């Protein structure tokens, strides 16, 4: 009597030897190594030469304007809270701080 398990055939003799269905199937299976992968062909990469980057420094007045706006903005906000000034002082202070921080993005 033969029983088919997966891709292998197990006979009744393997059960008589005390083996189970799985062990009988393991004895009968022929193991072969996995074939080696051939891999993919690597694509040819053509590198385009880059132009030389010119280092651009920000002018001195840019740095002074940027820091000046932020400092004056902080002072305006502090003056609003300390001296209970018009709400426009608070708005102008916050705008000065915001413009100063936006200017930091373009600073080199």
C-alpha positions in Angstrom: 0.0 0.0 0.0 1.4 3.4 -1.0 0.3 6.8 0.2 1.2 9.9 -1.7 2.4 12.8 0.6 3.1 16.0 -1.3 5.5 15.1 -4.0 6.8 11.8 -2.4 5.4 8.4 -2.2 5.5 6.7 1.2 4.9 2.9 1.5 3.6 0.9 4.4 7.0 -0.4 5.2 8.1 2.9 6.7 5.3 2.7 9.2 6.3 -0.8 10.2 9.8 0.4 11.1 8.2 2.7 13.7 8.4 5.9 11.6 5.6 8.3 11.2 4.1 9.6 8.0 6.3 12.7 8.1 9.5 10.7 8.9 8.8 8.3 6.1 8.3 11.2 3.8 11.5 12.8 4.9 13.5 9.5 4.2 12.1 9.2 0.7 12.5 12.8 -0.3 15.5 13.5 -2.5 17.2 16.7 -1.3 19.1 18.7 -3.8 20.8 22.0 -3.3 19.2 25.2 -4.4 20.5 26.5 -7.7 22.7 29.6 -7.6 21.1 32.8 -8.7 22.5 34.3 -11.8 21.8 37.8 -10.5 20.7 40.8 -12.4 22.7 42.5 -15.0 23.8 45.9 -13.6 22.7 48.9 -15.6 25.4 51.0 -17.1 25.4 54.4 -15.3 26.6 57.4 -17.2 27.7 60.1 -14.9 27.4 63.6 -16.2 30.2 65.9 -15.0 28.8 68.6 -12.8 29.6 72.2 -13.2 31.8 73.7 -10.5 29.7 75.3 -7.8 30.6 78.8 -7.0 30.4 79.6 -3.3 28.2 82.6 -2.7 28.4 84.5 0.5 25.7 86.7 1.8 26.6 90.4 2.0 27.4 91.8 5.5 24.3 94.0 5.5 22.1 90.9 5.0 23.3 89.4 8.3 23.0 92.7 10.1 19.4 93.2 8.8 18.4 89.7 9.7 19.7 89.8 13.3 18.4 93.4 13.7 14.9 92.5 12.7 14.8 89.6 15.2 16.3 91.6 18.1 14.0 94.6 17.4 11.1 92.2 17.2 11.9 90.6 20.6 12.3 94.1 22.1 8.9 95.2 20.7 7.2 92.1 22.1 8.8 92.7 25.5 7.9 96.4 25.4 4.3 95.4 24.7 4.0 93.2 27.7 6.1 95.4 30.1 4.7 98.8 29.2 1.2 97.7 28.1 1.5 99.3 24.7 -0.8 99.4 21.7 -1.4 95.9 20.2 0.3 97.1 17.1 3.6 96.9 18.9 3.0 93.2 19.5 2.1 92.6 15.8 5.1 94.5 14.5 7.4 92.6 16.9 6.1 89.3 15.7 6.3 90.3 12.1 9.9 91.4 12.7 10.8 88.1 14.3 9.1 86.1 11.5 10.8 88.1 8.7 14.2 87.7 10.4 13.7 83.9 10.6 12.6 83.7 7.0 15.7 85.6 6.0 17.9 82.9 7.7 16.8 80.5 5.0 18.6 82.4 2.3 21.7 83.2 4.3 24.9 81.6 3.1 
